[in-house]
């Protein structure tokens, strides 16, 4: 066996002491138990959609279906799921109502008409559009009550 110098013996002893000490430290701990809890909350979120869309051309009986676009915009801070859009036509004239008009080929006489819209999750300040058509139905009865009528398209989302 080779003889170690005093310096080498001290270095080997120090290394052994560190290794033994670190091995002991790795197994030295206090055992304990504990419990805890946390809390949080959610918001109902805001419902703040703007739905708009105008018919650009004036309508008359027998005219072909005219295009119009409806835009829905989320103005809330949270995302908003828009599953679909509907519309109802009314006018400012007595004797002229939704039954005189069709949206996307369906009469708007009593119940809302479903618009062409793909469900979407709208982030804050994001918009989506819906392309549709409206037509003044050419009835066999007199439609003078609809002359110069102002149409109101009332939109809803679901």
PEVEN-V328170 format. One line per field, one symbol per residue. ss: DSSP state (H for helix, E for strand, L for the rest). phi: phi as a letter, one per 40 degrees, with the letter a starting at -180 (. if undefined). psi: psi as a letter, one per 30 degrees, with the letter a starting at -180 (. if undefined). A space follows every 50 residues. Layout:
BEGIN
ss: ???
phi: ???
psi: ???
END
This chain:
BEGIN
ss: LLLLLHHHHHHHHHHHHHHHHHHHHHHLLLLLLLLLLLLLLLLLLLLLEE EELLELLLLLLLLLLEEEEEEEEELLLLLEEELLEEEEEEELLLLLLHHH EEELLEELLLLLEELLLLLEEELLLLEEEEEEEEEELLLLLLLHHHLLLL EEEEEEEL
phi: .ccccdccccccccccccccccccccbcaccabaaaabaaabbcgcbacb baibccbcbadgcccbcabbbbbcbccccbcbcabbabbbbcbcgbbdcc bbbfgbcbcbbcccccacdabccdgbbabbcabbacccccccbdcccfcb cbcbbaba
psi: kkkkleeeeeeeeeeeeeeeeeeeefgjlkkllllllllllllflkjikk klklkelkllkfklkkklkkkkkjglfllkkjelklkkkllgkkfjafff lkkhfkkheelkkkljkkkljklkgklllkkllkkjkjlflkgfffkgkj kjjjlll.
END
